[in-house]
Amino acid sequence: MSKTLTVIVSNSISADLSVYRLDPDAPSMQAAGRHPLGPQLMPLAIASDRSTLFAALRSTPPAIARCRLDPGTGQLATDYRLDVGAGHVSLAIDRAGRFLFGASYGSHQLVVHAIARLDEGDASPLQTLEGIRNAHAVLVSPDDRHVYVTSLGSDALLCCSLDAEREAPLEIVDTLAFDKGFGPRHMRFSPDGAWLHVLSEFRATVAVFRRDPRTGRLSRHHVTTRPPELAAMRDGQARPPATEPQPDPATLAGAIWAADLQVRPDGRFVYLSERTTSRLFVLRVEADGTLAHAGAVSTETQPRGFAIDPGGRCLVACGEHSPQVSLYLIDAASGLPALHSRHPGGQGANWVEIVASGA
């Protein structure tokens, strides 16, 4: 079985996917082509079969595209592209491959699509949860029993039960409130699913929750302090959707603007990106589940997305204002990424997925 991985980067301005082949053992990363999909191409989601990719296009009208991936070669083929009613900033697929969930920042919704209906050309939602102000990320629990969505505008996190037998598969079972101005954005589970980490876009801090696997409910455990490298900066603020006019850059120059969050597969380190300073920050996971600052490195300009390979040895980062994609090697003990190589990429790079080969 090949150990070579496929790296896929979403490019909103170039309107395509950059594909690379990554060999963590060498280590090396080689370009493997570009796959056109359409303008404002942003979040991606990979199904558990490793051969199905969904992409959201925040175009006018917004759309969802499905592609087939050959994880052995990295080749992509588009199955279809369907117009939808709301543009999505985050996508998730349950592990059974039944549902595609989309968080809509501009429409303040969590949308549920039945994948079987999408495959038949029917893009009408199976269910829509309304009033989730600036919904920003959606995540399915490892056991497929619960779905979580962040509300950046309301400083809230919703927990929903997931039941495929219900006509409306999602039911809200709990809503957690953060302190005002936290700005919950992306979130990730620990490898065992016992912990949920939630990133603050406005403070670059991380809230840690314990998760009850039976009920899906979360209990607060810990919130990190601001990274020392950002001590002189002020809290960020909610911004218009990327497709709309933005505030004066001068007013945003000193404001925190955190973006993505990842957990190393062994669960020992948590990583976040911050776009104003173009840095990646590393947090060490302590024995009690709290997080401690472990360092920071510079990366591509305005890093909206990055990913870590399944072995936890490589990190790939892109920047919305950089034509390059960076490969880092992660030190096993310290967790710090060291730049290994940079590779030509697309314009408006914003999302990274790394897909393992084989079954």
N, C-alpha and C positions, 0 to 999 in steps of 0.2 A: 504494500500500500504506500502510495506517495505521501511524504510528509510535507509537501509543498502546499501552501495555503493560498487562497484567493483573497486579495484586498480590493474592495470596491469603494470608490470615493464619488460622492454626489456633487455635481457642479451646477449651480443654479444659473450662472451667466452663460457658460459654455453649452448648457442644455444637454449634458450627457453624463455618462458614468465613466470615470477612469478606472481601468482594471489593471492590477499588478499581480505578479506571482511572487510569493514570499517564502523563502526557505530559511526557517529559524536556525537550522543547524549550521549553515554556511558562515555567517548569515548573509543573505543577499535578497534584494527585491528588484524585480525586472518589470518594465512596462509590458502589458499584454493586450493593449488596444483600448479603444474608446467606443462606447455604445450610446448612440443618440437616443434620447427619450422625449425631450421637450423643454421649454423654458420654465424657469423658477423651480427646477428640480431640487427637492430638498430631502426630507427624511426617508429612510429606508427601513425595511423590516425583512428579516430572513426567517423562513419557516424552519421548523425542527427537522424537516427532511433534507435541509441544506441545498435544495435544488429549486426552491421557490422564493422569489424576491418580489416584494411589493415596494413601490415608490410613490410618493405623493408629489404632485406638481402644484405649486401655488400660483398657477397661471390664471388667466381669465378666458373661459371658466376654469376653475380648479379641476384637477383630474387625479385618477389613480391608475397606475400602470402595473401590470404583472409581467415578470420576466422569468424565463427558465435559465438556471445556472447549471453548467456542468462543473461540479467542484473539482473534478480531476484535471480539467484543462483551463478553467476560468472563462470559458466561452459563454456569452449571454445571447438569448433570443427573446424578443418581445412577444408575449402571447396576446395582449390587448392593452388598450388605453381607454378608460371610460371617464366621461365628465361626471363630476359629483357636485353636490350643492355647497360644500364647505371645503376650504383649503385646510390641510392638516399640517401641524408642526411636529407631530410625533405619531408613529404607527406602532402597533404591536399585534402579534398573532398568537393565539393560544396554541399550546403544544400539540393538541389534537388536530390542528389545522382547519377548524370549523369557522372561526370568526377573525375578521380584521377590525381592529379598534383604531380609531383616529381621534386625536385631540385637536380641536379647532380653536386657535387663539383668537382669531377675528370674529368668529361666530359664537364663541363662548359655549361650545358644545363638546360632548363626547359622543361620537357616532359609532354604531356597531353595524358592520356589514357581514352578511352571510357569504362566505367565500364561494359556496356552491352557486349562489345567485349571481355573484360577480362573474363567475366563469360562464354563465349563460347570457351575459350582457346586461344584466339587471343591476344597476348601480343604486337603486333606491335603498335607503337605510332600513335595516331590520329594527333598529331602535335608536333613539336619540335622547340623550340626557341634556336638557337645556339649562341655561343660567349658571354655567360654570365659568365665571369671569376669567377671561384670558387663560383658558385651559392650555397647559403647556406640555405635559408629558403623560403618557399612559403606559402602564406596566402590568403584565399578567404574572400572578404568583407562580412559582415553580410547580405547584401541584394542580394548576389550572382551576382552582376553586375561587379565586378572588382577583379582582381587577382594581388597580389604584390609578387615580388621576390627580394631578396637581392643578390648583387654581392660583396662578400667579397674582391675578388682580384682587382676589379675596383673601390671600394669605391662608389658604386652606388646602387640605388633602382629603379626598373622598375615597372611601373603601366600599367596593361593591361586591356582593356575592355573584358568582357566575354559575348558571345552571342552563345547560344546553337544552333541557326539556321544557323550559318555560318559553312562552311565546315572546316575551321580552326577557332575554337572558340575564340582564343586569338588574340588580336591586341594591340601592344604597343602604348600607348597614351601619355606616359610621362616617362622621365628618370631624376631622381634627383641625383646630385653629392654631396657626402660628402667631407669634407676636407681630404687631403691625409693622409692615415694611420688610418682612423676611423675604418675600418674593420666591416661593418654592418653584423650582424649575425641574431639572432632570432628577431621576432617582434610580437606585440600583439595589438589588438584593445582595446579601452575602451569599457565598456559594451554597450554604446549607439552607437558605431561605429563612433563617431565624431572625435576621436583622434587615431593616430597610434603611438605606441612607438617602437623604433628600438634600439637594443642593440649593442654597440661597443664591439667586441670581444677583441680588443687590448687595450682598455682604461677603460673598465667597466663603461662607461658613457651611457646615454640614450638620444637619440634624439626624441623630441616630435613634431609631425606634426598634423596640422588641416586637416581634410579630407572633400572635397566637395562631398557629396553623389551622386550628379547628374553626375559629370564628373569623379569622382574618383581621381582627382588631389589632390596633397598634398602641403601644404604651411608650411614652417618652422616656428616653434614657440619657441622652447627652447631646449638647450642641457645642461644636468647636468654637474657638475664638477666631477672629480674623487672622489670616496669615500675616506674620510680622512684616513681610515685604510690601503689604498693602496698607500699613498703619496710617500713612498720611492721606489716604484717599477717602472720599466721602461715599456714603451709601448710594447705590444706583437707584434707578426709577423705571417704572413700566414705560415701554416704548411702543410706538405704533407698529402694526405688522410690517414686515420687511418690504412689502410691495407698496407701502404708502410713504409720503414724505417724512423725514426724520428730523428730530430736534437739531439745533445748531451744534455742530461738532465741538465748538469752543466750550459750550456748557457741559459737555459730556466728558471732556478730556480727563477730569480728575475723579470720575465716578466709576465705581466697581461695576463690572459687567461679566459675571461668571456665566459659563455656558454648559459644558458637558461634564459628566461624572462617570467614572468607571471603577470597578473593583478588580484587583488582580485575582486570577482564578484560584489561587491558594488562600485567598481571604486575608492576607497579611497587610495589604496596603490598599488605600483608596486614593484616586487621582481626580483632580478637577482642572478645568481650563478657565482662564480669565482673559477676556478679549481686549480690554483697554490696555493692559501691559503686555499682552501676548506671551503669557507664561503658562506652564503646567505646574501645579502644586501637588506635593506628595504628602499623604497622611498615613501614619503608621497605626495599625489596629492593635490596641493593647488587649491584654488577657481578659479584661472586664468589658470589652466592647467599645470603650471610649477610643477617640482618635487623637493622635498627637502629631503636630507638624514635624515633617521629616526633611523638608527642603523644597526647592523650586528650580526650574530650568526655563530658559527662554525657548520659544518655539515660533512657528509660522505666524504671520501677522493676522490678528483677529481670529484666534482658533475656536471655531464654533463646534468642531467635532474631532474626536480621536477614538482609537480602539486599541485593545490589547489582545494579543493572540492567545489561543486556548492554553498554550503551555506557559504563559506568563513571562516569556522572555523578551518579546518585542512589543513596541508601542508605535503606532502609526498615527501621525497628526497632520491636519491640513488647516489652512487659514483662508478666510473669506477674501482677504486682500493679498494673497500670495499665490503665485503660479507654481509653487513647489509643494511637494508632499515629503514629509520627513519620516525616516525610520530611526527609531531609538532602540538601544539595547538596555534592558532593565537589569540593574544589579540585584542579584538574588537576595543579598543580605540587607542592603540599605533601601532598596526599592527605587532608587533614583534612576531615571532614564538618562542615557548618554547618547548624544547624536552620533549615528553611524553613517548615514548617507541621506542625500536629498535628491528628489526625482521630479522631472517635469510633470505638471498636472494641468488641470483645467482652471477656468476662471469662476470665482464664486464658490470655491470648495467649502462644503459645510457639514458633511456627514461621512463617517467611515464605518465600514463593516469588514470583518475578517472571518472568512469561512473556511473550515477545515475540510480536507479531502476525505473521501471514503464515507462509509456508513457509520 
